[in-house]
Structure formats: structure tokens, C-alpha cells
């Protein structure tokens, strides 16, 4: 078998490197500014995705029916981020 990348591969690899660098920097700071993960696909990381793409909506706390529908992904909403656990984490 052979793998032949399209011309898009180079652009995606470059974006992935930028994304990785930005994530790495954010993990090492207390930067809590808004951030949209769709930057890899050309979206502005500082504007909510629902302002950039018709049909998308941001949900901070999904309702119980949505949580049940999401299965394992819904359980992730219930997990508390380490930075919000306090000093005993």
C-alpha cells in the first residue's frame, strides 16, 4: 500500500503545529481568554464558533437529555477540571 498526500496535507500539518504550540503555551500560563478549537480549520480562535458558522451553537451546560444522548462524551461534562479543584488536587 502507498500513502499519497494531497496538497492540503502541508497546510494541515502547518496548522497542526501552530495548534500544538498554542495549546502547549496555554497549559503553562493562566490564560483563560476565550478560545475556539476550530482554528485548525481556519476559524478565528478569539470569536465564538456560533458567530462564525451558521447552524452552530455554544452550550456551556447541556441539559440532562443532551447529556444522556452524548453517552461517554456527556460524562466528560461532569468531570471537574484540575485547575478548579483547589490546592488539594
C-alpha positions in Angstrom: 0.0 0.0 0.0 1.0 3.6 -0.6 0.0 6.8 1.0 0.0 9.8 -1.3 -0.9 13.1 0.4 -2.8 15.9 -1.4 -1.5 19.4 -1.5 -3.8 20.1 1.5 -1.5 17.9 3.7 1.2 20.6 4.0 -1.3 23.2 5.1 -2.9 20.9 7.6 0.5 19.9 9.1 1.4 23.6 9.5 -1.9 24.4 11.2 -1.5 21.4 13.5 2.0 22.6 14.5 0.6 26.1 15.3 -2.3 24.5 17.2 0.1 22.3 19.2 2.3 25.3 20.1 -0.6 27.4 21.2 -2.0 24.6 23.4 1.4 24.0 24.9 1.7 27.7 25.8 -1.8 27.9 27.2 -1.2 24.9 29.5 1.8 26.7 31.0 0.0 30.0 31.7 -3.1 31.2 33.4 -4.5 32.4 30.1 -8.2 32.0 30.4 -9.2 34.0 27.4 -11.9 32.6 25.1 -10.6 30.1 22.6 -12.2 28.2 19.7 -10.6 24.9 18.9 -11.7 25.1 15.2 -8.7 27.2 14.4 -7.2 24.1 12.7 -10.0 24.5 10.1 -9.5 28.3 9.6 -11.8 29.7 12.3 -10.8 32.7 14.4 -9.7 31.4 17.8 -10.9 34.5 19.6 -14.5 34.5 18.3 -17.2 32.0 19.3 -17.9 29.4 16.7 -21.6 30.2 16.5 -20.6 33.7 15.3 -18.5 32.2 12.5 -20.6 29.2 11.3 -24.3 29.2 10.7 -26.1 26.4 12.5 -23.6 26.0 15.4 -24.5 26.8 18.9 -22.3 27.1 22.0 -23.5 25.2 25.1 -21.8 25.7 28.5 -24.0 23.3 30.5 -26.0 20.9 28.4 -29.5 19.8 29.6 -29.9 16.2 31.1 -31.5 14.9 27.9 -28.5 16.1 25.8 -26.1 14.6 28.4 -27.8 11.2 28.1 -27.7 11.4 24.3 -24.0 12.0 24.3 -23.1 8.9 26.3 -19.4 8.8 27.3 -18.9 12.3 26.0 -21.6 13.5 28.3 -19.8 12.2 31.3 -16.9 14.4 30.4 -19.0 17.4 31.2 -19.4 16.1 34.8 -15.7 15.9 35.4 -14.1 18.8 37.1 -11.0 20.4 35.6 -7.9 20.1 37.8 -7.5 23.8 37.9 -10.9 24.2 39.5 -10.3 21.5 42.2 -8.3 23.7 44.6 -4.9 23.2 46.2 -5.6 19.6 47.2 -5.7 18.3 43.6 
